[in-house]
Amino acid sequence: MAKGRGSAVVAAMVVCLLVFRFETARAAPHTVGGTRGWTFNTVDWPKGQTFKTGDTLVFNYNPTYHNVVAVDYAGYNNCKTPKGAKIYKSGKDQIKLVKGKNFFICNFPGHCESGMKIAINAV
């Protein structure tokens, strides 16, 4: 009886590893703004693209002039950084998408208002 339970545990672990590996293999990187990178007038870049939960957004930019801030809908819509928002400043940020709406802005003065913001819906 104990031998049967041990086999079931091993089988369950193998299934979990396969599922994890499959999910990881499905995730895709997306370079925000394409060859232009994260810059002004990027607001329309996501149009026509499909994003999945777990995909990675790659933000390439000069950190002297820009940053990336993960915001909520109000922060995106009003170009305001909410209290406690995560601010990325490396110039080569990689951010994993969560299921549902994901919003990002540059909070340098006037940048978000100049189209340096994106809204992504990950399915």
C-alpha positions, 0 to 999 in steps of 0.5 A: 500500500505504501508503495502505491502512495509513493508512486502516486506522489511521484506521478503528481510531481512529474505532472506539476513539473510538466505543467510548469514547464509548459506554462514557462515555454508559452510565455513570450517576450515583447519589446515595448515600442519595437525597435524604437523602444520605450519612448514618446507616442508608444500608446498605440504600440499594443494595438493588434497584438495578443498578450498572455498572462506570464508574457514579459514586457521588455522596456528599453530606454535611457534611464537619464530621461525616462522610467517605467511606472506600473500604475492602476487605471486611474494612474494611467488615465490621469498620468499620475503616479499612485502612492506605492506604485512600483517604479522601474529605472534600469533602462532594461526593465523586464516586467511579467504580465499578470492576468487582466489589465496592466498599465504602465506610464513614464512619470517624467514631467509631460512624458505620459501626456505625450503618449508614453504610456501603454495599457495591456490586457493579458489573457 
